[in-house]
């Protein structure tokens, strides 16, 4: 089979472009392969985890996550406390502003503006988050998993487009193994009365999911704790059937975010014959394209 240049016409669909990418090279081909693997995951009725590290919500990816939940493309989300906090910022109607990385950060601090590379978010956003969360936390009594706690938050979010609200309505588990390492974790520490979050119950629950007698898939965005938390749950089970990883890190530094999916096979986190590909690409480019592909190929007509 020869390398074939994409024949791009006016009005081309993203799904058609990704199909063409499969006959090119380098990371275009990898992205085309990832699209096919994701399509097979969904059409085979796999249980699919999406792991989300990095500042994906400040970068504008929240509706992608919400859409993947609504369309049944993912069965569970594993993410960081930071992404949860920024989702609440968005859900309260505050949002994030387009900024610049070429700024005087000391001047930004004096104006109570926080910077995430080229995104700005005012300190008032986190004051609103504290006001919103404090009442919820104070009113909760008992022991919760992280996803049960996040369901309680989702039930009280007014924004129908929030993935936390969608997860609560559909009982989609949103695991947050780093919840305590975030502003939300600080608020839990300060405002809780009889609330306890048992992260070991999270581990038990995600292991239960991995033992299901069905195909298992994972889409890894960025790596970090969400990636490890999800992949390590397969150590006691049979391994993932499908895996797609989107990262900008590389394996030779020895970090988890750059660790290849082939390496994961050595730990038996993936089955020996698992269909897997790593796409070396900015996730803010690759993830929306994969979602658009799935909408066209697997979405409801």
Buried (B, 14 or more C-beta within 10 A) or exposed (E): EEEEEBEEEEEEEBBBBBBBBBBBEEBBBBBBBBBBBBBBBBEEEBBBBBBBBBBBBBBBBBBBBBBBBBBBBBBBBBBBBBBBBBBBBBBBEBBBEEBEEEEEEEEBEEEEBBBBEEBBBBEEBBEBBBEBBBEBBBEBEEEBBBBBBBBBBBEBBEBEBBBBBBBBBEEBBBBBBBBBBBBBBBBBEEBBEEBEBBBEBBBEBBBEBBEEEEBBBBBBBBBBBBBBBBBBBBEEBEBBBBBBBBBBBEBEEEEBBBBBBEEBBEEBBBBEEBBBBBBBBEBBEBBBBBBBBBBBBBBEE
